[in-house]
C-alpha cells in the first residue's frame, strides 16, 4: 500500500502529466490509502466547491488506516531521529510514523521529507 503525500496529490490535481498517468494506476489497483492529515491539508487549499467535492470524493472512496496514537508516535519519531531544524514538521513525521507502523510506502515530492525517509531507512538497515 502507498501513502500519497499532499505534494503528489497537488501535482495530480494540477494536471501534471506524470502524476495524471501514474497515480490513477495505483488508485485503480487499490494501492492508495487515505490519511486524514493529507486530506486536511488538501482541503485547506481548495478554491471552490468543485475542488472541495473532488477531494471529499477521494477521501470517502479510499481505504483508511488506523490512525490512533499516530501523533504520539510521530512525536517520538521526531525526537528519536532529531529532526529539529531539519524542515521536517509534525505532519511529515506523522506520515512517516504511519508508513512505518503499517509497513507502507510513502510517496512524496518533498525533498526534506524524502531525506528523513532515507535517514530512517539507513538507521533500520544498520
C-alpha positions in Angstrom: 0.0 0.0 0.0 1.0 3.6 -0.6 0.6 6.8 1.4 0.4 9.6 -1.1 1.7 12.9 0.3 0.0 16.2 -0.3 2.7 17.3 -2.7 1.9 14.4 -5.1 -1.9 15.0 -4.9 -1.3 18.6 -5.7 0.6 17.7 -8.9 -2.1 15.3 -9.8 -4.9 17.9 -9.4 -2.8 20.5 -11.3 -2.8 18.0 -14.2 1.0 17.3 -14.2 1.2 14.6 -16.9 3.4 12.2 -15.0 1.1 12.1 -11.9 -2.1 12.1 -14.1 -0.6 8.9 -15.7 0.8 7.1 -12.6 -1.5 7.9 -9.7 -4.7 6.6 -11.4 -3.0 3.2 -11.9 -2.3 3.0 -8.1 -5.8 4.1 -7.4 -7.4 1.6 -9.8 -5.3 -1.2 -8.2 -6.5 0.0 -4.8 -2.9 0.6 -3.6 -3.5 4.0 -2.1 -4.7 4.7 1.4 -6.1 7.9 2.7 -4.5 9.7 5.7 -6.5 12.4 7.4 -3.6 14.9 7.7 -3.0 14.8 3.9 -6.7 15.3 3.1 -6.9 18.1 5.7 -4.0 19.9 4.0 -5.7 19.4 0.6 -9.0 20.8 1.9 -7.1 23.8 3.3 -6.2 24.8 -0.3 -9.5 24.4 -2.0 -10.6 27.4 -4.0 -14.2 26.4 -4.8 -17.0 24.0 -4.2 -16.0 21.7 -7.1 -12.4 21.2 -5.7 -13.9 20.6 -2.3 -16.2 17.9 -3.7 -13.4 16.2 -5.7 -11.2 16.0 -2.6 -14.0 14.7 -0.4 -14.9 12.2 -3.1 -11.4 10.8 -2.9 -11.4 10.8 0.9 -14.7 8.9 1.0 -13.7 6.3 -1.6 -10.2 5.4 -0.4 -9.4 2.9 2.3 -8.3 4.4 5.6 -5.7 3.2 8.1 -6.0 3.1 11.9 -4.5 6.5 12.8 -4.9 6.0 16.6 -1.9 7.2 18.5 -0.1 8.3 15.3 0.6 11.8 16.6 2.2 10.4 19.7 4.3 8.0 17.5 5.2 11.0 15.3 6.4 13.0 18.3 8.5 10.1 19.4 9.9 9.6 15.9 10.7 13.3 15.6 12.7 13.2 18.9 14.4 9.8 18.2 15.7 11.0 14.8 16.4 14.6 16.0 14.5 16.3 13.1 14.9 19.6 14.9 15.7 22.4 12.4 15.5 19.9 9.5 12.4 21.4 7.9 10.5 18.2 8.7 7.5 19.1 10.8 4.9 17.2 12.7 2.7 16.4 9.7 5.6 15.0 7.8 6.7 12.9 10.8 3.0 11.8 11.2 3.2 10.4 7.6 6.5 8.7 8.4 5.0 7.2 11.5 2.0 5.9 9.6 4.2 4.4 6.9 6.4 2.7 9.5 3.5 1.4 11.6 1.7 -0.2 8.7 4.8 -1.0 6.6 3.6 1.1 3.7 5.4 3.1 1.1 5.4 6.9 1.3 5.3 8.8 -2.0 6.3 12.4 -1.6 7.9 15.2 -3.6 9.1 17.0 -0.5 12.9 16.9 -0.5 13.2 17.3 3.3 10.7 14.5 3.9 12.4 12.2 1.4 15.7 12.9 3.2 14.0 12.0 6.5 12.8 8.7 4.9 16.5 8.0 3.9 17.7 8.7 7.4 15.2 6.3 9.0 15.8 3.6 6.4 19.6 3.8 6.8 19.3 3.5 10.6 17.0 0.5 10.3 19.4 -1.3 7.9 22.4 -0.8 10.2 
